[in-house]
Each structure stands twice: as C-alpha cells, then as structure tokens.
Amino acid sequence: MIFVNINEHPTKSNIKVFYYKDIEHANYFENLLKTSKVNYEKQIDEDGDQTIYFGINKSDFEQVKRLNYLTIGHFRKPFIPDVYLRYFVIFLSIIILTIAFIGAWLSK
C-alpha cells in the first residue's frame, strides 16, 4: 500500500505540501531535498501531533515527488519479512505454475 503524503497548500496555489509524522523520515526527505538543491519551506506542528511539513514550489513537484517516493521506499518493510518464508512462497508458486502449465499442455 502506498502512503501518499501530499496536499495542496491552504492559501498559496503554487505550493505543494509534503508531510511526515516520523522525524526520521522527515530528516531523510530533507537531506534528499538539500542534495537535490530544491528550495523548500519547513514547518513543524508544535501544538498538534508534531507533523513536519515541507512546502515545495509546483515547478519542482515532479522532482520532489520522486524524492518523496524514494523516502517512502527507503523505510518500507518487506511484504514477507522472513527470508526463508519468502523463498518458500516463491518456490511453491513456481511449482504450482509448472504443474498448471504441464496440465494445460497435456490436456490438448
């Protein structure tokens, strides 16, 4: 499931807002912005839930959207975290597909 954390700015139509609830994710995203030399504004919701907001010009949106997805991907957990179970599922799927292809081929 992809978590999309992009909103329109409430008052400025030329600004997109990216937000993060986790400080580690926000720091990683901010480092990507700095290395890409993208201008941004940062604000932390001090009174609420400590959400960190980044205001980005719409002209940089496509580049920053890619950086956002890189950040989300960097912290994403594997679908099947156990390595042995993951390979077992892949192996079992290959066996089932092989049996299905053999059955389809023999039924002709």
NORRA-V419544 format. One record per pair of residues at least 12 apart in sequence whose C-alpha atoms are under 7 Angstrom apart, sorted by the first residue. I is the first residue (numbers start at 1). J is the second residue. D is the distance in Angstrom with one decimal. If there is no record, write none. Layout:
BEGIN
i=I j=J d=D
i=I j=J d=D
END
This chain:
BEGIN
i=5 j=18 d=5.7
i=5 j=19 d=5.6
i=6 j=18 d=4.7
i=6 j=19 d=6.7
i=14 j=57 d=6.0
i=14 j=58 d=5.5
i=15 j=55 d=6.1
i=15 j=56 d=5.4
i=15 j=57 d=4.7
i=15 j=58 d=5.5
i=16 j=55 d=5.8
i=16 j=56 d=5.3
i=16 j=57 d=6.3
i=16 j=58 d=6.1
i=17 j=53 d=6.5
i=17 j=54 d=5.5
i=17 j=55 d=4.7
i=17 j=56 d=6.2
i=18 j=53 d=5.8
i=18 j=54 d=5.1
i=18 j=55 d=6.6
i=19 j=51 d=6.7
i=19 j=52 d=5.5
i=19 j=53 d=4.4
i=19 j=54 d=6.2
i=20 j=51 d=5.8
i=20 j=52 d=5.3
i=20 j=53 d=6.6
i=21 j=50 d=6.8
i=21 j=51 d=4.6
i=21 j=52 d=6.3
i=25 j=71 d=6.7
i=26 j=52 d=6.7
i=28 j=71 d=6.7
i=29 j=67 d=7.0
i=29 j=68 d=6.7
i=29 j=71 d=5.9
i=32 j=67 d=6.6
i=39 j=56 d=6.9
i=40 j=54 d=6.3
i=40 j=55 d=5.4
i=40 j=56 d=5.1
i=41 j=54 d=5.5
i=41 j=55 d=4.9
i=41 j=56 d=6.9
i=42 j=54 d=4.6
i=42 j=55 d=6.4
END
